[in-house]
Amino acid sequence: MASHEAHALDALDAAFAAYAVRRPEQATQAVEFAALLRDPEDPFLRARLAGHFTASAWLVDRSRTRVLLTHHRKLGLWLQPGGHADGDRDLARVALREAEEESGLSGLRVDPEIFDLDRHWIPEHRDVPGHWHYDVRYVVHAGDNERYVVSPESIDLAWRGIRDVSDDAQADASLRRMAQRWLADG
């Protein structure tokens, strides 16, 4: 393993440890995510069907009251933008890249610390068996231009009030958790 890769793994390991201290209610998940870092089968590649890292963006507008959600084409759910690491060990960079690609927005900036962790099952799709995503979520801030462009990965995009997401019993549970966390952290 190259020294820059080892450094990136050490930095992510430290980020998981810091997250566990900040979010004791998710300390168990942080330990599980950190353990995956040292798996001999590269967990940053989607070919690792036992589970692999993904990164996503809690993409907030300038007023910090709305979040950009994507109506995911494959899953048919309203979710935050995100995707596979595809070998990149800098998951904050992955979250930023995915936010840019899926929204068409420019001038975005990512907070370096982890905002949320979520391990979730992805059902079989075409020739890809079902597998686990270890999703590391980061806050991404919109720049001056908030006019998005719907990418081929999405059915639609929409800015939603964060309080509305928090109160929406039909919303994905992890979306509600992130909305509630955002509102509580003020």
N, C-alpha and C positions, 0 to 999 in steps of 0.2 A: 504494500500500500504506500503510495506516495505521501511525503510529509504534509503536503497541503490537504490531502484527503484525511489524514490522521488528525490534523489540526481542526478541520471542519467537524469531524466526529466528536472530538473533545469539546468543541464549542457548543454543539447541539446537546451533548450529554450534560454540560453545565447549565444550558438553558432549561432542560427538563428538570434538573434538580432545583433551580431557582423557581420554576413554575410550581413545583410541588410545595415549596415553602409559601408562595403567594396564594395558592389555591389548594389548601389542605383537603378540601372535599374531592379533589381530583388527583391526590397524591398517588393513589394506586395506579391510575392510568399513566401518570408520568413515569413511574417505575417500569411499567410494561413497555412503554415507548422507548425508554432508555435501554432496556434489555435488547430490544430489536436492533439497536444500532450495531451491536457486535455480532450479529448473526453471520455465520460463514457464507450463507447465500445472500447476496447483496440485496438488502431491503429497500434500496432506492430504485430498483428496477421493477417494472410491472410484471416481468416474467416470473417473479417470485410469488407464486399463486397461494402460498401459505399466508400471505399478507405482505403489504408493502406500503411505504410512505407516500402520502399525497400531501398537498398543501392547499389551503384555501384562504380567501380574503373576506373579512368582515369589512366591506367597502362602504364607508360612511361619506355622506355629503359634507359640504363646507359648514353647514349649520349643526352638524353632528346629531341631527334628529331623524335622518333617513338612512336606510341601508339599501344598496343595489342588490336585487335578487335576480337569479336566472331561472326560467322555467326550463329545467334540464331535459334535453331531447331524449336521452336514453332512459332516464329514470322516471320522467313524467312528473317531477316534483319541483316546487319552488325551493331553491337552495342558494347558498352563497357561491360565487365563482370559485373555481379551483380545479386542480388536476394533478396528474402524476409528476413525480420528481424526475423520472427518466434519467437517473444517474446523477442529478444535481444534488449535492449534499447541503446546499444553502437553501433551506426550506422557506425562509423569508423571501428570498429572491424568486423562488418558484411561485409563491403566493402572489407577488407583485406581477410577475410575468403572466400568470393566468388571468389576473384581474384586467390587465391591459388587453390581452388577446380576446377575452370573452366580452369585454365592454366597449372596446374601441376608444376608451378614454386615454388621454395623455396627461402628463403632469401629475401622475399619482405618486404617493410616497408611502412607504411601509414602516410601521413601528417595528423595531428589531425584536422586542420581547414577545413571547408566545401569549396569545389571547385565550386560546381554548384548545383542548384535545378531544378528539372523538374517534373511537374505533367503531366502524360500522360495516355491515355485510353488504356486498354488492352482488346482486343476483346474476346468474348465468345470462350472458348476452351473446347471441350468435355462437361463435366458436370459442368464446372465453368462458371457462367455468366460473362459478361463484367463488368469491374470495373476499378477504378482509382488507379494508383501507384503514390505515393508521393516519388519520388526517390531523395535521398540525395547522392551526388557524392563527392568522395574524391580522391586526387592524391595518387596513389600507385607507388612506385619506384621498378623497377626490381633490383635484386641482380646480382651476377657475372654470373649466368647461365641464359641465355635467350632462351634456347631450351624448348619450350612449349610442352604439351601433350594435344591433343584434348579430351575433356570430352564428355560423352553421351549427355550433354545439348546442344552441339554445332555440327553444320555440319562441321565447320572448324574454325581455328584461323589463324590470320595473323598479322604480324607487318606492320603497314602502316605509311608512312611519315606524320607527323602532318600537314605540309604545304599542302600535297596532300589532306588530309581530309578537311582542311579549304577551299580549292579551288574546291572540288567535289560537284557540284550542285545536284548530285543524292544521296549524303549522307544524313542521318538523320539530320534534322535541329539542334537538340540539340548536336549532334556530331560536326557539323560545328561550333556551338557557343563555345563549349569547346575548339576546336582546335584554333579558333581565339583568345579566351581568353588566352590560353597557349602561343601563339605566341606574343600577345601584352604585356603579363606580363614578357616575356623574362626570 
